[in-house]
Amino acid sequence: MIEIGVQTKGIIPDKSSDEAIHFIKEAGFTKLDYNLDVFLKIADLKKNHTESFFSNDIEALRIYFQQYVEAMEKYGVRASQMHAPYPVRIEEQEKVNEYVQGLVIPKSIIIAEVLGVPYVVVHPFKMQGFYSRERERQENIEYFKMLVPLLKQCKVKICFENLYGGVGGRFIEGVCADPEDAIWYVDTMNEYAGEELFGFCLDTGHLQIAKRDPYEFITKLGSRLKIFHIHENDGVFDLHQMPFTFGAEKGYGLDWDGVIRGLKEINYQGTLSFETFPCMKSYPKAMASDVLRTIYKIGEYLAEEIEK
């Protein structure tokens, strides 16, 4: 049975653990995408900051996240996934790279175990515009191989995500934006691990920016598709609005019929998880509950269409 989830960004840690999980459950959601990335800002990484929430020892982090475990149990909500901090690699910032790759991502995997999160989204290195695809693949594989023992120990899996980049003031396809590239990463890592420790998180907004066909991407991924980041944009900027915001008649909106057909064809039974917090900021705070319920109703509609 398909369940509906939503990201915690903007809800956690802005509310207490109990308030946040209750707020999500009241809107109808039974799953959540825990945004661990809110604890380490991109702007701070770009300023070479290597002290953050993740600098706490692991036992302190375990204690901190126990409050969310208790709140999820109280309200009958489970985490379908987690978003680890990103970027994992910044060109010519080796101190930051060592911090994120050597400390932040491993601790994120351990936190996922604490929260009972099965899949952690970890962005692969984006190296387009600097190096060849061959070098990008080589450095990514070398890094993710190092995480395999920890994944096995924590019983947690990593999902790669389709990304885009920016060069010369324009967007270009990033790592895993091509379905064949995505398949190569998942299959290569699973073959190395000797078991299925890697899957894929399909970001619908990134599909839109890269002008990729959702039906083709989904059907090519097949069972490798484990989780989602569902949102929409105008085809130009990564706006993270709710599906159907831009409409299909002018060619701005995503092909949601293609998404439905693709998921139906591969018999997708996972969570439809919305990455739509920015659209909630578009409305007055007093409407937050109504907006979140609307997002949930869109999820219900998509699930019903897929399961027909």
SEDO-216769 format. One record per residue (C-alpha): residue number from 0; y, z, x. Coordinates in Angstrom, 1 decimal, decimal comma. Example, Ala and Ser with C-alpha at 12.3 -4.5 7.8 and 13.67 -1.06 7.14 Angstrom:
<rec><resi>0</resi><Y>-4,5</Y><Z>7,8</Z><X>12,3</X></rec>
<rec><resi>1</resi><Y>-1,1</Y><Z>7,1</Z><X>13,7</X></rec>
***
This chain:
<rec><resi>0</resi><Y>0,0</Y><Z>0,0</Z><X>0,0</X></rec>
<rec><resi>1</resi><Y>3,4</Y><Z>-1,0</Z><X>1,3</X></rec>
<rec><resi>2</resi><Y>5,9</Y><Z>2,0</Z><X>1,6</X></rec>
<rec><resi>3</resi><Y>9,6</Y><Z>1,9</Z><X>2,0</X></rec>
<rec><resi>4</resi><Y>11,5</Y><Z>3,5</Z><X>5,0</X></rec>
<rec><resi>5</resi><Y>15,0</Y><Z>3,8</Z><X>6,3</X></rec>
<rec><resi>6</resi><Y>16,6</Y><Z>4,6</Z><X>9,6</X></rec>
<rec><resi>7</resi><Y>18,0</Y><Z>8,1</Z><X>10,2</X></rec>
<rec><resi>8</resi><Y>21,1</Y><Z>7,0</Z><X>12,1</X></rec>
<rec><resi>9</resi><Y>24,2</Y><Z>8,4</Z><X>10,4</X></rec>
<rec><resi>10</resi><Y>22,0</Y><Z>11,0</Z><X>8,6</X></rec>
<rec><resi>11</resi><Y>20,5</Y><Z>12,8</Z><X>11,6</X></rec>
<rec><resi>12</resi><Y>22,0</Y><Z>14,7</Z><X>13,4</X></rec>
<rec><resi>13</resi><Y>25,1</Y><Z>14,6</Z><X>11,1</X></rec>
<rec><resi>14</resi><Y>23,2</Y><Z>16,8</Z><X>8,6</X></rec>
<rec><resi>15</resi><Y>20,9</Y><Z>19,7</Z><X>9,1</X></rec>
<rec><resi>16</resi><Y>17,2</Y><Z>18,8</Z><X>9,4</X></rec>
<rec><resi>17</resi><Y>16,5</Y><Z>20,0</Z><X>5,9</X></rec>
<rec><resi>18</resi><Y>19,5</Y><Z>18,3</Z><X>4,3</X></rec>
<rec><resi>19</resi><Y>18,8</Y><Z>15,0</Z><X>6,1</X></rec>
<rec><resi>20</resi><Y>15,2</Y><Z>14,7</Z><X>5,1</X></rec>
<rec><resi>21</resi><Y>15,9</Y><Z>15,8</Z><X>1,5</X></rec>
<rec><resi>22</resi><Y>18,7</Y><Z>13,2</Z><X>1,3</X></rec>
<rec><resi>23</resi><Y>16,3</Y><Z>10,5</Z><X>2,4</X></rec>
<rec><resi>24</resi><Y>13,6</Y><Z>11,6</Z><X>0,0</X></rec>
<rec><resi>25</resi><Y>15,9</Y><Z>11,9</Z><X>-3,0</X></rec>
<rec><resi>26</resi><Y>16,8</Y><Z>8,2</Z><X>-2,6</X></rec>
<rec><resi>27</resi><Y>13,1</Y><Z>7,4</Z><X>-3,0</X></rec>
<rec><resi>28</resi><Y>12,0</Y><Z>6,8</Z><X>0,6</X></rec>
<rec><resi>29</resi><Y>8,6</Y><Z>8,1</Z><X>1,8</X></rec>
<rec><resi>30</resi><Y>9,0</Y><Z>6,9</Z><X>5,4</X></rec>
<rec><resi>31</resi><Y>11,7</Y><Z>7,1</Z><X>8,0</X></rec>
<rec><resi>32</resi><Y>12,6</Y><Z>5,4</Z><X>11,3</X></rec>
<rec><resi>33</resi><Y>13,7</Y><Z>8,2</Z><X>13,6</X></rec>
<rec><resi>34</resi><Y>16,7</Y><Z>7,0</Z><X>15,6</X></rec>
<rec><resi>35</resi><Y>16,3</Y><Z>8,8</Z><X>18,9</X></rec>
<rec><resi>36</resi><Y>18,9</Y><Z>6,4</Z><X>20,3</X></rec>
<rec><resi>37</resi><Y>21,7</Y><Z>8,4</Z><X>18,7</X></rec>
<rec><resi>38</resi><Y>21,2</Y><Z>11,1</Z><X>21,4</X></rec>
<rec><resi>39</resi><Y>22,1</Y><Z>8,6</Z><X>24,2</X></rec>
<rec><resi>40</resi><Y>25,0</Y><Z>6,3</Z><X>23,6</X></rec>
<rec><resi>41</resi><Y>25,2</Y><Z>2,8</Z><X>25,1</X></rec>
<rec><resi>42</resi><Y>28,8</Y><Z>3,3</Z><X>26,1</X></rec>
<rec><resi>43</resi><Y>27,8</Y><Z>6,4</Z><X>28,2</X></rec>
<rec><resi>44</resi><Y>25,1</Y><Z>4,4</Z><X>29,9</X></rec>
<rec><resi>45</resi><Y>27,5</Y><Z>1,7</Z><X>30,8</X></rec>
<rec><resi>46</resi><Y>29,7</Y><Z>4,3</Z><X>32,4</X></rec>
<rec><resi>47</resi><Y>26,9</Y><Z>5,4</Z><X>34,6</X></rec>
<rec><resi>48</resi><Y>26,3</Y><Z>8,7</Z><X>32,8</X></rec>
<rec><resi>49</resi><Y>22,9</Y><Z>10,2</Z><X>33,6</X></rec>
<rec><resi>50</resi><Y>23,2</Y><Z>13,5</Z><X>31,9</X></rec>
<rec><resi>51</resi><Y>22,4</Y><Z>13,7</Z><X>28,2</X></rec>
<rec><resi>52</resi><Y>20,3</Y><Z>15,4</Z><X>25,6</X></rec>
<rec><resi>53</resi><Y>17,2</Y><Z>14,1</Z><X>27,4</X></rec>
<rec><resi>54</resi><Y>18,1</Y><Z>16,1</Z><X>30,5</X></rec>
<rec><resi>55</resi><Y>16,7</Y><Z>19,2</Z><X>28,7</X></rec>
<rec><resi>56</resi><Y>13,2</Y><Z>20,2</Z><X>29,7</X></rec>
<rec><resi>57</resi><Y>10,4</Y><Z>18,9</Z><X>27,5</X></rec>
<rec><resi>58</resi><Y>9,6</Y><Z>22,3</Z><X>26,0</X></rec>
<rec><resi>59</resi><Y>13,2</Y><Z>22,7</Z><X>24,8</X></rec>
<rec><resi>60</resi><Y>12,9</Y><Z>19,2</Z><X>23,2</X></rec>
<rec><resi>61</resi><Y>9,6</Y><Z>20,1</Z><X>21,5</X></rec>
<rec><resi>62</resi><Y>11,3</Y><Z>23,2</Z><X>20,0</X></rec>
<rec><resi>63</resi><Y>14,3</Y><Z>21,2</Z><X>18,8</X></rec>
<rec><resi>64</resi><Y>12,3</Y><Z>18,6</Z><X>17,0</X></rec>
<rec><resi>65</resi><Y>9,9</Y><Z>21,1</Z><X>15,4</X></rec>
<rec><resi>66</resi><Y>12,6</Y><Z>21,6</Z><X>12,7</X></rec>
<rec><resi>67</resi><Y>12,2</Y><Z>17,9</Z><X>11,6</X></rec>
<rec><resi>68</resi><Y>8,4</Y><Z>18,2</Z><X>11,6</X></rec>
<rec><resi>69</resi><Y>8,8</Y><Z>21,2</Z><X>9,2</X></rec>
<rec><resi>70</resi><Y>11,3</Y><Z>19,4</Z><X>7,0</X></rec>
<rec><resi>71</resi><Y>9,2</Y><Z>16,2</Z><X>6,7</X></rec>
<rec><resi>72</resi><Y>6,2</Y><Z>18,3</Z><X>5,7</X></rec>
<rec><resi>73</resi><Y>8,3</Y><Z>20,2</Z><X>3,1</X></rec>
<rec><resi>74</resi><Y>9,5</Y><Z>17,0</Z><X>1,4</X></rec>
<rec><resi>75</resi><Y>6,5</Y><Z>14,8</Z><X>1,9</X></rec>
<rec><resi>76</resi><Y>8,1</Y><Z>12,3</Z><X>4,2</X></rec>
<rec><resi>77</resi><Y>6,5</Y><Z>10,8</Z><X>7,3</X></rec>
<rec><resi>78</resi><Y>8,0</Y><Z>8,9</Z><X>10,2</X></rec>
<rec><resi>79</resi><Y>6,6</Y><Z>5,3</Z><X>10,4</X></rec>
<rec><resi>80</resi><Y>8,4</Y><Z>4,6</Z><X>13,6</X></rec>
<rec><resi>81</resi><Y>11,1</Y><Z>5,7</Z><X>16,2</X></rec>
<rec><resi>82</resi><Y>13,8</Y><Z>3,8</Z><X>18,0</X></rec>
<rec><resi>83</resi><Y>14,0</Y><Z>4,8</Z><X>21,6</X></rec>
<rec><resi>84</resi><Y>17,4</Y><Z>4,7</Z><X>23,4</X></rec>
<rec><resi>85</resi><Y>18,5</Y><Z>1,3</Z><X>24,8</X></rec>
<rec><resi>86</resi><Y>19,2</Y><Z>-0,6</Z><X>26,9</X></rec>
<rec><resi>87</resi><Y>16,4</Y><Z>0,2</Z><X>29,1</X></rec>
<rec><resi>88</resi><Y>17,8</Y><Z>-1,8</Z><X>32,0</X></rec>
<rec><resi>89</resi><Y>21,4</Y><Z>-2,7</Z><X>32,8</X></rec>
<rec><resi>90</resi><Y>22,1</Y><Z>-5,2</Z><X>35,6</X></rec>
<rec><resi>91</resi><Y>23,4</Y><Z>-3,6</Z><X>38,9</X></rec>
<rec><resi>92</resi><Y>23,2</Y><Z>0,0</Z><X>37,5</X></rec>
<rec><resi>93</resi><Y>20,1</Y><Z>1,3</Z><X>39,3</X></rec>
<rec><resi>94</resi><Y>21,0</Y><Z>5,0</Z><X>38,8</X></rec>
<rec><resi>95</resi><Y>21,1</Y><Z>4,5</Z><X>35,0</X></rec>
<rec><resi>96</resi><Y>18,0</Y><Z>2,4</Z><X>35,1</X></rec>
<rec><resi>97</resi><Y>16,0</Y><Z>5,0</Z><X>36,9</X></rec>
<rec><resi>98</resi><Y>17,2</Y><Z>7,7</Z><X>34,5</X></rec>
<rec><resi>99</resi><Y>16,3</Y><Z>5,7</Z><X>31,3</X></rec>
<rec><resi>100</resi><Y>13,1</Y><Z>4,2</Z><X>32,6</X></rec>
<rec><resi>101</resi><Y>11,8</Y><Z>7,2</Z><X>34,4</X></rec>
<rec><resi>102</resi><Y>13,0</Y><Z>10,1</Z><X>32,2</X></rec>
<rec><resi>103</resi><Y>14,3</Y><Z>9,0</Z><X>28,8</X></rec>
<rec><resi>104</resi><Y>11,6</Y><Z>6,6</Z><X>27,7</X></rec>
<rec><resi>105</resi><Y>8,7</Y><Z>8,9</Z><X>28,8</X></rec>
<rec><resi>106</resi><Y>10,3</Y><Z>11,8</Z><X>27,0</X></rec>
<rec><resi>107</resi><Y>10,8</Y><Z>9,6</Z><X>23,9</X></rec>
<rec><resi>108</resi><Y>7,1</Y><Z>9,0</Z><X>23,8</X></rec>
<rec><resi>109</resi><Y>6,3</Y><Z>12,7</Z><X>24,0</X></rec>
<rec><resi>110</resi><Y>8,9</Y><Z>13,4</Z><X>21,3</X></rec>
<rec><resi>111</resi><Y>7,1</Y><Z>10,8</Z><X>19,1</X></rec>
<rec><resi>112</resi><Y>3,9</Y><Z>12,7</Z><X>19,6</X></rec>
<rec><resi>113</resi><Y>5,7</Y><Z>15,9</Z><X>18,4</X></rec>
<rec><resi>114</resi><Y>7,0</Y><Z>14,1</Z><X>15,3</X></rec>
<rec><resi>115</resi><Y>3,8</Y><Z>12,3</Z><X>14,5</X></rec>
<rec><resi>116</resi><Y>5,4</Y><Z>8,9</Z><X>15,1</X></rec>
<rec><resi>117</resi><Y>2,8</Y><Z>6,2</Z><X>15,5</X></rec>
<rec><resi>118</resi><Y>5,1</Y><Z>3,4</Z><X>16,9</X></rec>
<rec><resi>119</resi><Y>8,1</Y><Z>3,7</Z><X>19,2</X></rec>
<rec><resi>120</resi><Y>10,4</Y><Z>0,7</Z><X>19,5</X></rec>
<rec><resi>121</resi><Y>11,3</Y><Z>0,2</Z><X>23,2</X></rec>
<rec><resi>122</resi><Y>13,5</Y><Z>-2,8</Z><X>24,0</X></rec>
<rec><resi>123</resi><Y>12,1</Y><Z>-4,9</Z><X>26,8</X></rec>
<rec><resi>124</resi><Y>14,4</Y><Z>-5,7</Z><X>29,7</X></rec>
<rec><resi>125</resi><Y>17,0</Y><Z>-8,4</Z><X>28,8</X></rec>
<rec><resi>126</resi><Y>17,4</Y><Z>-10,4</Z><X>32,0</X></rec>
<rec><resi>127</resi><Y>18,4</Y><Z>-13,8</Z><X>30,6</X></rec>
<rec><resi>128</resi><Y>21,6</Y><Z>-15,1</Z><X>32,2</X></rec>
<rec><resi>129</resi><Y>20,7</Y><Z>-13,4</Z><X>35,5</X></rec>
<rec><resi>130</resi><Y>17,1</Y><Z>-14,4</Z><X>36,3</X></rec>
<rec><resi>131</resi><Y>14,3</Y><Z>-16,7</Z><X>35,2</X></rec>
<rec><resi>132</resi><Y>12,0</Y><Z>-16,0</Z><X>32,3</X></rec>
<rec><resi>133</resi><Y>9,2</Y><Z>-15,6</Z><X>34,9</X></rec>
<rec><resi>134</resi><Y>11,0</Y><Z>-12,8</Z><X>36,7</X></rec>
<rec><resi>135</resi><Y>11,9</Y><Z>-11,2</Z><X>33,3</X></rec>
<rec><resi>136</resi><Y>8,3</Y><Z>-11,2</Z><X>32,3</X></rec>
<rec><resi>137</resi><Y>7,1</Y><Z>-9,9</Z><X>35,6</X></rec>
<rec><resi>138</resi><Y>9,5</Y><Z>-6,9</Z><X>35,7</X></rec>
<rec><resi>139</resi><Y>8,9</Y><Z>-6,0</Z><X>32,1</X></rec>
<rec><resi>140</resi><Y>5,1</Y><Z>-6,1</Z><X>32,5</X></rec>
<rec><resi>141</resi><Y>5,3</Y><Z>-4,0</Z><X>35,7</X></rec>
<rec><resi>142</resi><Y>7,3</Y><Z>-1,3</Z><X>33,9</X></rec>
<rec><resi>143</resi><Y>5,3</Y><Z>-1,2</Z><X>30,6</X></rec>
<rec><resi>144</resi><Y>2,1</Y><Z>-1,0</Z><X>32,6</X></rec>
<rec><resi>145</resi><Y>3,3</Y><Z>2,3</Z><X>34,0</X></rec>
<rec><resi>146</resi><Y>3,6</Y><Z>3,8</Z><X>30,5</X></rec>
<rec><resi>147</resi><Y>0,1</Y><Z>3,0</Z><X>29,4</X></rec>
<rec><resi>148</resi><Y>-1,5</Y><Z>6,4</Z><X>30,6</X></rec>
<rec><resi>149</resi><Y>1,2</Y><Z>8,3</Z><X>28,8</X></rec>
<rec><resi>150</resi><Y>0,7</Y><Z>6,3</Z><X>25,6</X></rec>
<rec><resi>151</resi><Y>-3,0</Y><Z>7,0</Z><X>25,7</X></rec>
<rec><resi>152</resi><Y>-2,4</Y><Z>10,7</Z><X>26,3</X></rec>
<rec><resi>153</resi><Y>0,1</Y><Z>11,0</Z><X>23,4</X></rec>
<rec><resi>154</resi><Y>-1,7</Y><Z>8,6</Z><X>21,1</X></rec>
<rec><resi>155</resi><Y>1,5</Y><Z>6,7</Z><X>20,6</X></rec>
<rec><resi>156</resi><Y>2,0</Y><Z>2,9</Z><X>20,6</X></rec>
<rec><resi>157</resi><Y>5,0</Y><Z>0,8</Z><X>21,7</X></rec>
<rec><resi>158</resi><Y>6,5</Y><Z>-2,1</Z><X>19,7</X></rec>
<rec><resi>159</resi><Y>8,6</Y><Z>-4,7</Z><X>21,4</X></rec>
<rec><resi>160</resi><Y>11,5</Y><Z>-6,2</Z><X>19,5</X></rec>
<rec><resi>161</resi><Y>13,1</Y><Z>-9,7</Z><X>19,2</X></rec>
<rec><resi>162</resi><Y>16,4</Y><Z>-9,5</Z><X>21,0</X></rec>
<rec><resi>163</resi><Y>19,5</Y><Z>-11,6</Z><X>21,5</X></rec>
<rec><resi>164</resi><Y>22,0</Y><Z>-11,6</Z><X>24,3</X></rec>
<rec><resi>165</resi><Y>25,6</Y><Z>-12,7</Z><X>25,1</X></rec>
<rec><resi>166</resi><Y>26,7</Y><Z>-15,1</Z><X>27,8</X></rec>
<rec><resi>167</resi><Y>30,2</Y><Z>-16,6</Z><X>28,0</X></rec>
<rec><resi>168</resi><Y>31,3</Y><Z>-15,2</Z><X>24,7</X></rec>
<rec><resi>169</resi><Y>28,4</Y><Z>-16,7</Z><X>22,7</X></rec>
<rec><resi>170</resi><Y>25,1</Y><Z>-15,4</Z><X>21,5</X></rec>
<rec><resi>171</resi><Y>21,9</Y><Z>-16,6</Z><X>23,1</X></rec>
<rec><resi>172</resi><Y>18,2</Y><Z>-15,9</Z><X>22,5</X></rec>
<rec><resi>173</resi><Y>17,0</Y><Z>-12,9</Z><X>24,4</X></rec>
<rec><resi>174</resi><Y>13,5</Y><Z>-11,6</Z><X>25,3</X></rec>
<rec><resi>175</resi><Y>10,9</Y><Z>-12,0</Z><X>22,5</X></rec>
<rec><resi>176</resi><Y>13,3</Y><Z>-14,1</Z><X>20,4</X></rec>
<rec><resi>177</resi><Y>10,7</Y><Z>-16,9</Z><X>20,6</X></rec>
<rec><resi>178</resi><Y>7,5</Y><Z>-16,0</Z><X>18,7</X></rec>
<rec><resi>179</resi><Y>5,4</Y><Z>-17,4</Z><X>21,5</X></rec>
<rec><resi>180</resi><Y>7,2</Y><Z>-15,1</Z><X>24,0</X></rec>
<rec><resi>181</resi><Y>6,6</Y><Z>-12,1</Z><X>21,6</X></rec>
<rec><resi>182</resi><Y>2,9</Y><Z>-12,9</Z><X>21,3</X></rec>
<rec><resi>183</resi><Y>2,6</Y><Z>-13,2</Z><X>25,1</X></rec>
<rec><resi>184</resi><Y>4,0</Y><Z>-9,7</Z><X>25,7</X></rec>
<rec><resi>185</resi><Y>1,9</Y><Z>-8,0</Z><X>23,0</X></rec>
<rec><resi>186</resi><Y>-1,3</Y><Z>-9,7</Z><X>24,0</X></rec>
<rec><resi>187</resi><Y>-0,8</Y><Z>-9,4</Z><X>27,8</X></rec>
<rec><resi>188</resi><Y>-0,1</Y><Z>-5,6</Z><X>27,5</X></rec>
<rec><resi>189</resi><Y>-3,0</Y><Z>-5,0</Z><X>25,1</X></rec>
<rec><resi>190</resi><Y>-5,4</Y><Z>-6,8</Z><X>27,4</X></rec>
<rec><resi>191</resi><Y>-4,2</Y><Z>-4,7</Z><X>30,3</X></rec>
<rec><resi>192</resi><Y>-4,5</Y><Z>-1,5</Z><X>28,3</X></rec>
<rec><resi>193</resi><Y>-7,9</Y><Z>-2,3</Z><X>27,1</X></rec>
<rec><resi>194</resi><Y>-7,0</Y><Z>-1,3</Z><X>23,6</X></rec>
<rec><resi>195</resi><Y>-4,2</Y><Z>-2,0</Z><X>21,0</X></rec>
<rec><resi>196</resi><Y>-1,4</Y><Z>0,1</Z><X>22,4</X></rec>
<rec><resi>197</resi><Y>1,3</Y><Z>-2,5</Z><X>21,8</X></rec>
<rec><resi>198</resi><Y>2,6</Y><Z>-4,3</Z><X>18,7</X></rec>
<rec><resi>199</resi><Y>5,8</Y><Z>-5,9</Z><X>17,5</X></rec>
<rec><resi>200</resi><Y>8,9</Y><Z>-4,8</Z><X>15,5</X></rec>
<rec><resi>201</resi><Y>10,5</Y><Z>-7,8</Z><X>13,8</X></rec>
<rec><resi>202</resi><Y>14,2</Y><Z>-7,4</Z><X>13,4</X></rec>
<rec><resi>203</resi><Y>15,3</Y><Z>-9,7</Z><X>10,6</X></rec>
<rec><resi>204</resi><Y>19,0</Y><Z>-9,6</Z><X>11,6</X></rec>
<rec><resi>205</resi><Y>18,2</Y><Z>-10,8</Z><X>15,1</X></rec>
<rec><resi>206</resi><Y>16,1</Y><Z>-13,5</Z><X>13,6</X></rec>
<rec><resi>207</resi><Y>19,2</Y><Z>-14,7</Z><X>11,7</X></rec>
<rec><resi>208</resi><Y>21,4</Y><Z>-14,7</Z><X>14,8</X></rec>
<rec><resi>209</resi><Y>18,8</Y><Z>-16,6</Z><X>16,8</X></rec>
<rec><resi>210</resi><Y>18,4</Y><Z>-19,1</Z><X>13,8</X></rec>
<rec><resi>211</resi><Y>14,7</Y><Z>-18,5</Z><X>13,8</X></rec>
<rec><resi>212</resi><Y>12,6</Y><Z>-19,2</Z><X>10,7</X></rec>
<rec><resi>213</resi><Y>11,2</Y><Z>-15,9</Z><X>9,3</X></rec>
<rec><resi>214</resi><Y>8,1</Y><Z>-17,4</Z><X>7,7</X></rec>
<rec><resi>215</resi><Y>7,1</Y><Z>-19,1</Z><X>11,0</X></rec>
<rec><resi>216</resi><Y>7,7</Y><Z>-16,0</Z><X>13,1</X></rec>
<rec><resi>217</resi><Y>5,8</Y><Z>-13,7</Z><X>10,8</X></rec>
<rec><resi>218</resi><Y>2,8</Y><Z>-15,9</Z><X>10,3</X></rec>
<rec><resi>219</resi><Y>2,6</Y><Z>-16,6</Z><X>14,1</X></rec>
<rec><resi>220</resi><Y>2,7</Y><Z>-12,8</Z><X>14,8</X></rec>
<rec><resi>221</resi><Y>0,0</Y><Z>-12,1</Z><X>12,2</X></rec>
<rec><resi>222</resi><Y>-1,6</Y><Z>-8,7</Z><X>12,7</X></rec>
<rec><resi>223</resi><Y>0,6</Y><Z>-8,0</Z><X>15,8</X></rec>
<rec><resi>224</resi><Y>3,5</Y><Z>-7,3</Z><X>13,4</X></rec>
<rec><resi>225</resi><Y>3,4</Y><Z>-3,5</Z><X>12,9</X></rec>
<rec><resi>226</resi><Y>6,9</Y><Z>-2,5</Z><X>11,9</X></rec>
<rec><resi>227</resi><Y>10,2</Y><Z>-3,8</Z><X>10,7</X></rec>
<rec><resi>228</resi><Y>14,0</Y><Z>-3,5</Z><X>11,2</X></rec>
<rec><resi>229</resi><Y>15,2</Y><Z>-5,0</Z><X>7,9</X></rec>
<rec><resi>230</resi><Y>18,8</Y><Z>-6,0</Z><X>7,5</X></rec>
<rec><resi>231</resi><Y>21,0</Y><Z>-9,0</Z><X>7,1</X></rec>
<rec><resi>232</resi><Y>24,2</Y><Z>-10,5</Z><X>8,6</X></rec>
<rec><resi>233</resi><Y>26,4</Y><Z>-13,6</Z><X>8,3</X></rec>
<rec><resi>234</resi><Y>24,5</Y><Z>-15,5</Z><X>11,0</X></rec>
<rec><resi>235</resi><Y>27,3</Y><Z>-14,8</Z><X>13,5</X></rec>
<rec><resi>236</resi><Y>27,5</Y><Z>-11,1</Z><X>14,0</X></rec>
<rec><resi>237</resi><Y>24,9</Y><Z>-8,3</Z><X>14,0</X></rec>
<rec><resi>238</resi><Y>26,3</Y><Z>-6,6</Z><X>10,9</X></rec>
<rec><resi>239</resi><Y>23,3</Y><Z>-4,6</Z><X>9,7</X></rec>
<rec><resi>240</resi><Y>24,0</Y><Z>-5,1</Z><X>6,0</X></rec>
<rec><resi>241</resi><Y>21,5</Y><Z>-4,8</Z><X>3,2</X></rec>
<rec><resi>242</resi><Y>19,4</Y><Z>-7,8</Z><X>2,2</X></rec>
<rec><resi>243</resi><Y>21,0</Y><Z>-10,4</Z><X>-0,1</X></rec>
<rec><resi>244</resi><Y>24,5</Y><Z>-9,3</Z><X>0,8</X></rec>
<rec><resi>245</resi><Y>25,5</Y><Z>-12,8</Z><X>2,0</X></rec>
<rec><resi>246</resi><Y>23,6</Y><Z>-14,9</Z><X>-0,5</X></rec>
<rec><resi>247</resi><Y>21,5</Y><Z>-18,0</Z><X>0,2</X></rec>
<rec><resi>248</resi><Y>23,6</Y><Z>-20,6</Z><X>-1,5</X></rec>
<rec><resi>249</resi><Y>26,1</Y><Z>-21,0</Z><X>1,3</X></rec>
<rec><resi>250</resi><Y>23,5</Y><Z>-20,8</Z><X>4,0</X></rec>
<rec><resi>251</resi><Y>24,6</Y><Z>-17,5</Z><X>5,4</X></rec>
<rec><resi>252</resi><Y>21,9</Y><Z>-15,2</Z><X>4,1</X></rec>
<rec><resi>253</resi><Y>18,4</Y><Z>-14,9</Z><X>5,6</X></rec>
<rec><resi>254</resi><Y>15,5</Y><Z>-16,7</Z><X>3,9</X></rec>
<rec><resi>255</resi><Y>14,1</Y><Z>-13,7</Z><X>2,1</X></rec>
<rec><resi>256</resi><Y>11,6</Y><Z>-15,9</Z><X>0,2</X></rec>
<rec><resi>257</resi><Y>10,2</Y><Z>-16,9</Z><X>3,6</X></rec>
<rec><resi>258</resi><Y>9,9</Y><Z>-13,3</Z><X>4,6</X></rec>
<rec><resi>259</resi><Y>8,0</Y><Z>-12,5</Z><X>1,4</X></rec>
<rec><resi>260</resi><Y>5,7</Y><Z>-15,5</Z><X>1,7</X></rec>
<rec><resi>261</resi><Y>5,0</Y><Z>-14,7</Z><X>5,4</X></rec>
<rec><resi>262</resi><Y>4,1</Y><Z>-11,1</Z><X>4,7</X></rec>
<rec><resi>263</resi><Y>2,0</Y><Z>-12,1</Z><X>1,8</X></rec>
<rec><resi>264</resi><Y>0,1</Y><Z>-14,6</Z><X>3,9</X></rec>
<rec><resi>265</resi><Y>-0,7</Y><Z>-12,1</Z><X>6,7</X></rec>
<rec><resi>266</resi><Y>-1,5</Y><Z>-9,3</Z><X>4,1</X></rec>
<rec><resi>267</resi><Y>1,1</Y><Z>-7,0</Z><X>5,6</X></rec>
<rec><resi>268</resi><Y>0,4</Y><Z>-3,4</Z><X>4,6</X></rec>
<rec><resi>269</resi><Y>2,9</Y><Z>-1,5</Z><X>6,8</X></rec>
<rec><resi>270</resi><Y>6,3</Y><Z>0,0</Z><X>6,0</X></rec>
<rec><resi>271</resi><Y>9,4</Y><Z>-2,0</Z><X>5,0</X></rec>
<rec><resi>272</resi><Y>11,9</Y><Z>-0,1</Z><X>7,1</X></rec>
<rec><resi>273</resi><Y>15,7</Y><Z>-0,7</Z><X>6,6</X></rec>
<rec><resi>274</resi><Y>18,1</Y><Z>-0,6</Z><X>9,6</X></rec>
<rec><resi>275</resi><Y>21,2</Y><Z>-0,7</Z><X>7,3</X></rec>
<rec><resi>276</resi><Y>23,3</Y><Z>2,3</Z><X>8,2</X></rec>
<rec><resi>277</resi><Y>26,5</Y><Z>0,2</Z><X>8,9</X></rec>
<rec><resi>278</resi><Y>26,5</Y><Z>-1,0</Z><X>5,3</X></rec>
<rec><resi>279</resi><Y>26,7</Y><Z>2,6</Z><X>4,1</X></rec>
<rec><resi>280</resi><Y>29,9</Y><Z>3,0</Z><X>6,1</X></rec>
<rec><resi>281</resi><Y>31,3</Y><Z>0,1</Z><X>4,1</X></rec>
<rec><resi>282</resi><Y>31,5</Y><Z>2,4</Z><X>1,0</X></rec>
<rec><resi>283</resi><Y>33,2</Y><Z>5,7</Z><X>0,4</X></rec>
<rec><resi>284</resi><Y>31,2</Y><Z>8,8</Z><X>1,4</X></rec>
<rec><resi>285</resi><Y>31,0</Y><Z>9,9</Z><X>-2,2</X></rec>
<rec><resi>286</resi><Y>28,9</Y><Z>6,8</Z><X>-2,9</X></rec>
<rec><resi>287</resi><Y>26,4</Y><Z>7,4</Z><X>0,0</X></rec>
<rec><resi>288</resi><Y>23,5</Y><Z>8,5</Z><X>-2,3</X></rec>
<rec><resi>289</resi><Y>24,0</Y><Z>5,5</Z><X>-4,6</X></rec>
<rec><resi>290</resi><Y>24,1</Y><Z>3,1</Z><X>-1,7</X></rec>
<rec><resi>291</resi><Y>21,0</Y><Z>4,6</Z><X>-0,2</X></rec>
<rec><resi>292</resi><Y>19,2</Y><Z>4,3</Z><X>-3,6</X></rec>
<rec><resi>293</resi><Y>20,3</Y><Z>0,7</Z><X>-3,8</X></rec>
<rec><resi>294</resi><Y>18,7</Y><Z>0,0</Z><X>-0,4</X></rec>
<rec><resi>295</resi><Y>15,5</Y><Z>1,7</Z><X>-1,6</X></rec>
<rec><resi>296</resi><Y>15,5</Y><Z>-0,5</Z><X>-4,8</X></rec>
<rec><resi>297</resi><Y>15,7</Y><Z>-3,6</Z><X>-2,6</X></rec>
<rec><resi>298</resi><Y>12,7</Y><Z>-2,3</Z><X>-0,7</X></rec>
<rec><resi>299</resi><Y>10,9</Y><Z>-1,8</Z><X>-4,0</X></rec>
<rec><resi>300</resi><Y>11,7</Y><Z>-5,4</Z><X>-5,0</X></rec>
<rec><resi>301</resi><Y>10,5</Y><Z>-6,8</Z><X>-1,7</X></rec>
<rec><resi>302</resi><Y>7,3</Y><Z>-4,8</Z><X>-1,8</X></rec>
<rec><resi>303</resi><Y>6,5</Y><Z>-5,8</Z><X>-5,4</X></rec>
<rec><resi>304</resi><Y>7,0</Y><Z>-9,5</Z><X>-4,5</X></rec>
<rec><resi>305</resi><Y>4,8</Y><Z>-9,2</Z><X>-1,5</X></rec>
<rec><resi>306</resi><Y>2,0</Y><Z>-7,5</Z><X>-3,4</X></rec>
<rec><resi>307</resi><Y>2,0</Y><Z>-9,8</Z><X>-6,4</X></rec>
***
